[in-house]
Every structure is written in structure tokens, then in C-alpha cells.
Amino acid sequence: MARRRSSQSPEEDFPMTPMIDMVFLLLVFFMTVSTLAQADRAKKLDLPESAQSDVPDVEDLPNRGTISLDAEGVIYLGTHAVSLSDMQNQMKASLAANPELRIHLRADQATPYHEIKKVLKACAEVGAYEVIYATYQM
């Protein structure tokens, strides 16, 4: 004689639909956050190498504003190209919000020095006197 299974098995006691919904929501959340975190990264550059470079402290990173210069001398804040005056205006606002802000200057190794000097002078004009020049550690 064949046994009949009960109409309700132990697996059906626990509703899985809300859990599956939550997993998909978490997946979408983390995909969105990781995309936004990558969107604010600085422009890719071929930085110069230096044997004297130091690795920055992790607790110092939030107090840094990053400015990038490509080989043609174009200024970038994050991945957005800006003019020298726009950079100064944004830097002035950032310094007003955070007086301990340190500027992290990233310049391609092919960038002419007169372009770097213009950015350094613009930083000094708005009161950003502590500028850290980025290099690769040899």
C-alpha cells in the first residue's frame, strides 16, 4: 500500500518569498553603491615614480581633496574636467567647510611643469598651503 504524503511538508512552513525579495534588494543596493564609489575616483594617470614617496595613513584620507592634471594640462576634480577658476571656487568652498583640508595633486609624468605650477599657485591663492604631490613608490 502506497503512503500518501501530507499536503503540507516542513519546507512550506517558512515563507521564502520575503527572503528572496530582501536578497535582491541587497544585491541592487550594493551594485549601486559600488558604482557610485567608482564614479568619484580620480582620472587614471601615469604618475611619476619616486623612491622617497610615503604611503598615506588611512585616517588622513578623508581630509584630502584630489586634483588631477593630465599630460595636456587639463585639470580634473574627480573625473570631471574643470577650469582653473572653477577649481579655485570649489576649493574655496571645500576649505571653508573643512579648514584642515589637504590637497592631493596628481599629475601625469608627461605634464609640463608650468601647468603644475599654475595649479600650485592657484591653490596658494585660495589658502590651500599644504599640497601633497602624488607619486608611485619604487
C-alpha positions in Angstrom: 0.0 0.0 0.0 1.4 3.4 -1.0 1.8 6.1 1.6 0.3 9.4 0.9 2.4 12.4 1.7 0.8 15.1 3.8 -0.3 18.2 1.9 2.0 20.4 4.0 5.7 19.5 4.1 8.1 21.1 6.6 9.7 23.2 3.8 6.4 25.0 3.3 6.2 26.2 6.9 8.8 29.0 6.2 7.8 31.6 3.6 10.8 32.2 1.3 9.4 35.0 -0.9 10.2 37.8 1.5 13.7 36.5 2.0 14.3 36.3 -1.8 13.0 39.8 -2.1 15.4 41.0 0.5 18.4 39.3 -1.1 17.6 41.0 -4.4 17.2 44.4 -2.7 20.6 44.0 -1.0 22.1 43.0 -4.3 20.8 46.1 -6.1 21.9 48.3 -3.2 25.5 47.0 -3.2 25.7 47.2 -7.0 24.5 50.9 -6.9 26.9 51.8 -4.0 29.9 50.3 -5.7 29.1 52.1 -9.0 28.8 55.4 -7.2 32.0 54.9 -5.3 33.9 54.3 -8.5 32.3 57.3 -10.2 34.1 59.7 -7.9 37.5 58.2 -8.3 40.2 60.4 -9.9 41.2 60.2 -13.6 43.6 57.5 -14.5 47.1 58.9 -14.9 50.7 57.7 -15.4 52.2 59.1 -12.2 55.9 59.6 -11.8 57.9 57.2 -9.6 59.9 58.2 -6.5 62.0 56.2 -4.1 61.2 58.8 -1.4 57.4 58.6 -1.5 55.3 57.7 1.5 52.1 55.6 1.7 49.3 57.8 3.2 47.7 57.0 6.5 44.2 55.7 6.3 42.8 58.2 8.8 44.3 61.1 6.8 42.4 60.2 3.5 39.1 61.9 4.4 40.8 65.2 4.8 42.1 65.3 1.2 40.9 67.0 -1.9 42.2 65.4 -5.1 43.1 67.4 -8.1 44.4 65.6 -11.3 46.4 67.0 -14.2 46.6 65.0 -17.4 49.5 65.2 -19.9 47.9 68.1 -21.8 47.5 70.1 -18.6 43.7 69.6 -18.3 42.5 69.9 -14.6 40.2 67.3 -13.2 38.2 67.2 -9.9 37.3 63.6 -9.7 36.6 62.6 -13.3 35.2 66.0 -14.3 37.3 68.4 -16.3 37.2 72.0 -14.8 38.8 75.3 -15.5 41.4 76.8 -13.1 38.9 79.4 -11.8 36.2 76.7 -11.2 38.8 74.6 -9.4 39.6 77.6 -7.1 35.9 78.2 -6.4 35.3 74.6 -5.4 38.5 74.5 -3.4 37.5 77.7 -1.6 34.1 76.2 -0.6 35.8 72.9 0.5 38.3 74.8 2.6 35.5 76.8 4.3 33.7 73.5 5.2 36.9 71.8 6.3 39.9 74.1 7.2 42.2 71.1 7.7 41.8 70.0 4.0 45.0 69.0 2.3 45.3 69.0 -1.4 46.4 65.8 -3.1 47.8 66.8 -6.5 48.1 64.0 -9.1 49.9 65.0 -12.3 50.8 62.7 -15.2 54.6 62.3 -15.6 54.3 63.9 -19.0 52.6 67.1 -17.7 54.7 70.2 -18.3 55.9 71.8 -15.1 54.4 75.2 -16.0 50.9 73.6 -15.9 51.7 72.1 -12.4 53.0 75.5 -11.3 49.7 77.2 -12.3 47.7 74.8 -10.2 50.1 75.2 -7.2 49.8 79.0 -7.4 46.0 78.7 -7.7 45.9 76.5 -4.6 48.0 79.1 -2.6 45.8 81.9 -3.7 42.7 80.3 -2.1 44.6 79.3 1.1 45.4 75.7 0.4 49.1 75.7 1.5 49.5 72.0 2.2 49.8 70.2 -1.1 50.8 66.6 -1.4 52.3 65.6 -4.7 51.3 62.0 -5.7 53.9 59.6 -7.0 54.2 55.8 -7.3 56.5 54.2 -4.7 59.5 52.5 -6.2 
